[in-house]
Amino acid sequence: MSTVTLLELGRFADWIRATDDHAEHHLALLSRVERAWDSTAAGSPAERISLGQKVERWRYQHLHEHAGALTPQDEALVDALDGAARQLAGRGHLAPRQTRHAVHDPKLDTESLRQSCAALDPSYPLAKLIERARQLTQLHFPGAAGSRPEHAAGHRMLLYAPVYVSSDCVNYCLYCGFRYPRQIARRHLSAAESLDQARILRQRGVRHILIVGGEFPSRTTPAYYREIIRALTADGFEVNIETAPQATEAYAELVAAGACGLSLYQETYDETLYAKYHIRGPKTSYHWRLETQDRAAEAGMPRLGFGILLGLADPRADLLAMMRHAAYLVDRFPDRTLAFSLPRIHEAPEGFEIPYTVSDEDLVRFYCCLRIAFPQAFLVLSTRERAELRNTLAKICITQMSAGSSTAPGGYAANGSACADSDAQFPLSDHRSPAEVAARLEQAGMEVTWTTSGT
């Protein structure tokens, strides 16, 4: 693994000059980096941070342009740029990011991950798997004893709801209700409007909020999300984010604003299929998305959420890649809390055929396998799924559920009315209120919590 320092970047100059279509621009950037780091006239911290961000962007441009065809020299440059960006930003030493290799590396398979992979085989008895997942969940998420003896073994369940703040999006993701070509009523909420939405949810009991927004770089900026996060945290909410990938410094700013977690779905780890589904827009950059959790963790994000969109690719291959991805980051950032979600595509925009079928039994098996691989991780289940299936999974291994959700900006009304499905990112299957979901969980012996502190 390369440990090239910032000042050694110059050794790539001749190779860049001979092979890089943007050689003039990149060599000029290297010169600026060298001047900023000169021991007799070191650039200001702000200048070095700005240069670090430019070096980080160069790295991802190189990964994107050479995807699937990185030579050893390309690999060395990518690692050197990673170290240089980190050094310029003053974030201290950390080995270069190796996520692109980790997701395919069987050496990362821990004993629990190997057990999980064995249970992915459909021939593995599902009843045995369910019981093991249930035991692990009760062990690592113990709840307060119920009022009746049969409830004493129930586990904790965190309830939350999303607040969609913007449906503006420039991406052309074929499966998404917010894809740019769709003619829908787009909305972009202000911080005050986002706070109003959260306050409606608080009247229903919800205090753990997931901020969700489309990718529209000129509008859904880090500053935009900072303002929303600050407004919500100042009003007593716990705030997680599910937004377009950000740069490392931007994540540091969101953490400082009060963000306590990140959710980011890779959608699929199959690069060929990823390119097929993401045909235009910033989301076409596979590696920029792949390393999102790396950047967020390095910026101090306490909780890292992972996910794949079931239906896009071979679910077992994607699940294994996601588990290796998480195992790699556990080794790199052992103090972070992990979370996993497995959303299924039930409906998609006209013209998109769902290529892979994932049954209810498959979904149960996949969640149980995640519990075996990561016993202490939050397993998250959204209102995409039917109430009956959610009730079943809640008793087994799920430890976080959304309730009373809307997937459109401004979708919560004080009178309880819902927005039109045509304006939402995707349709919902479970329309129960947070109170109804909480009552059902408590009836089943679980301890319902509304924040991660257990209150």
Sequence and secondary structure as in RCSB ss.txt:
>XXXX:A:sequence
MSTVTLLELGRFADWIRATDDHAEHHLALLSRVERAWDSTAAGSPAERISLGQKVERWRYQHLHEHAGALTPQDE
ALVDALDGAARQLAGRGHLAPRQTRHAVHDPKLDTESLRQSCAALDPSYPLAKLIERARQLTQLHFPGAAGSRPE
HAAGHRMLLYAPVYVSSDCVNYCLYCGFRYPRQIARRHLSAAESLDQARILRQRGVRHILIVGGEFPSRTTPAYY
REIIRALTADGFEVNIETAPQATEAYAELVAAGACGLSLYQETYDETLYAKYHIRGPKTSYHWRLETQDRAAEAG
MPRLGFGILLGLADPRADLLAMMRHAAYLVDRFPDRTLAFSLPRIHEAPEGFEIPYTVSDEDLVRFYCCLRIAFP
QAFLVLSTRERAELRNTLAKICITQMSAGSSTAPGGYAANGSACADSDAQFPLSDHRSPAEVAARLEQAGMEVTW
TTSGT
>XXXX:A:secstr
     GGGGGGGHHHHHHH TTHHHHHHHHHHHHHHT TTS   HHHHHHHHHHHHHHHHHHHHHTTT   HHHH
HHHHHHHHHHHHHHT        HHHHTT GGG  HHHHHHHHHHSTTS HHHHHHHHHHHHHHHSB    SSGG
GTT BEEEEEEEEEEE      BTT TT TTS     B  HHHHHHHHHHHHHTT  EEEEEE   TTTS HHHH
HHHHHHHHHTT EEEEE S   HHHHHHHHHHT  EEEEEEE S HHHHHHHB SSGGG HHHHHTHHHHHHHTT
 SEEEEEE BTSS HHHHHHHHHHHHHHHHHHSTT EEEEE  B S  STT    S   HHHHHHHHHHHHHH T
TSEEEE TTS HHHHHHHHHHT  EEE S   STT B TT  B  GGGSSS  S    HHHHHHHHHHTT EEES
STT  
